[in-house]
Each structure stands twice: as C-alpha cells, then as structure tokens.
Amino acid sequence: MTEALLAVLRYGFETMRLNKVEACTDSRNVASMRLLGKLGFHQDGVRRENTYYHGRFIDEAIFSLLASEWRNAAHVAEEPVEPASDGS
C-alpha cells in the first residue's frame, strides 16, 4: 500500500503540480492513519459522525500533505533503507 500511495502522491505533486492532497479515513482505522503519518501527512481534524456506514454514523479523520512538505520529505522516502542488524 505504501508504494501505491507514494506513486499517487508523486504523480499529484510532480506531474499535476497540486499544492495539497487530502485524505479521509475512518477514525478507527489505525493502520491507515499510521501510513498517512509515515508519509508526512498531518491530521487536520475529525468530522464527527460524518459518514453513514453499516447502519450507523462514523467519524472521519482528515489528513493533508502540502507540496512544500512533500518536497522537503520526498528524498527521505526514496532513500534505500539499511537492513536491520540481527545483533550478531
């Protein structure tokens, strides 16, 4: 999922020259929120009971990433990661 989102962000910021990308997720979806944070998104807020899903209203967490933040962090996402040492 990380690679797919990186490809979308790269296209949006570098090809389409977007200034901002927003993402919304179920506020209970910890994995999605962790991924967005890993990629540099900031949580802007929560839309309380904004979406009707499976018979009830749920909160949405709202995140955004600015082009300036992407440019400052883009090199970090592309650097190779050293394998973890097993201590031996």
Stockholm file with secondary structure:
# STOCKHOLM 1.0

chainA/1-88         MTEALLAVLRYGFETMRLNKVEACTDSRNVASMRLLGKLGFHQDGVRRENTYYHGRFIDEAIFSLLASEWRNAAHVAEEPVEPASDGS
#=GR chainA/1-88 SS CHHHHHHHHHIIIIISCCSEEEEEEETTCHHHHHHHHHTTCEEEEEEEEEEEETTEEEEEEEEEEEHHHHHHHHHHHHSCCCCCCCCC
#=GC SS_cons        CHHHHHHHHHIIIIISCCSEEEEEEETTCHHHHHHHHHTTCEEEEEEEEEEEETTEEEEEEEEEEEHHHHHHHHHHHHSCCCCCCCCC
//
